Amino acid sequence: MDKIISVISTALPVFLALAMGMLCRSKNFLTRDGVDTLKKVVINLTLPFVLFNSFATAEYTLSSLILPILIFVVCCIMLALGFVWVKASKLQSRLAPFLASGFEAGMLGFSLFALLFPDQSLSKFAMLVLGQEIFVFTLYKMLLTGKTSPKAIVNDFITSPTLIAVVLGLVTGATGLYDLFRSWGINVILESVCSFISAPTGMIILLAVGFDLVIKEIPWKKTAGLIAMRLVIAGVMLAALILLNRTVLNGMIFEGAAILLFMLPSPYVIPIFSDEPAERVQISSTLSALTLITMILFAVFSVVLGIM
């Protein structure tokens, strides 16, 4: 009975929030502009506090620095495999290969991790996310936008609230400054502020995702190839990462965090960079389908964890 309650308490909040988002769309409680505004609030205000706290409270060792580098390399391999898959499949889409790599960690990952592993530090997930964040804001975005100048890359870094929060968190945690705050008792204030401001993040994100998730409008047949590409490549790379973790890294990676990361859909920003309406619709539909699949996998993972 306790295991059943554990599963329900993990999965039910997610699906209720998604259902509320769908209800807001069907009843016109929210408009498209309203949802876009909510997303901006999360990305620019509440999510940075989640990221700062996660990285500030992380434990930094020489071995832990391997994780971001490893995930960066994995993301590069996934993107390369995406280009190979698209070329072999003769898909006429410039953006299709980008669906094979990157993870929507900010808009989904942290909220789902907190529900799945309430007793684990978010830093276990954050250290993996760091590698993909560096990848997305450098190589991935360069290829996606065609902007290869160092100035453009630096500008993206210094104008992104989420990246600023990551850098501040890294500096605070890695330099031992947070330990100093803890000895002074200041960490209690920081944790209180971060906890309060970041509290609505998960609900707002899932509400927005539910609003965008129109299941009956997903053209499953047209997007099947792109969905298969993402799932196969992500599945193969996750298996390779877990094998590496158990044989070479001696369990350095918290595998629950890795599994969740690879369950996530591709970055939601991809359709923005399409110049063709038909391609934009196809990519958006694929992302909607992948989001739905993520939620199904999340429910299954919740059940597995509840049984274990």
C-alpha angles and dihedrals in degrees: 000000000000090000092052091050089049092053093047093047090053101044103030097068090053096051093042091054091048090049090050089053091052089048091051089055097045094045095039092238086141132030128214089256090050093053092046088053091051089052090052090051090053097044096043103032120016104028094055089062090052090051096044093052093045094054096036092056096042122113111242122207133152090256093051090058088065091069099068090045091050094050090047090055091046091052090051091052091048091052092049090050088050091058090048092049094049093047092048091047091047091228113173099221129110093200099044096091090057090065088069094066142041127046132238092233098147098051095039117359103072093047093050093045091054090053096045097043109025091160095052126084115253087227090078088064095035094060090057092044091053091068093051093044091056089047094049095047094046124027097011095050093041091057093039096052102025090234107134102160117117088227092061092049093049090047090054090052098048095044098048113095091200093054092044088054091049092051093047090048092049092049092046094048103035096047093051091245091127091055088053090051088051092054089052093045092241091120089074089062093047093048092047092051094045093046094050098046095041095047097094094045097096095045094048093047095049091044089055092045090051090050090055095043106095101166097185091056095055109110096217096181094051094046098039093099093051092045090050091049092054096044096045096046093044091047094050093047092047090052090049091048093050091048090051090047093053098042108032109013095047094227095311091145121070096232094206088062092048093049092050092047093054091046091062123100124249118276112295093223096073098093091054090071096055119108093191120075093211092052091046091055092047094050092045091050091050091051090050090051092047090050090054090048089050090055092049091049089047090055092048091047089050090054092047092050090046092053095045 
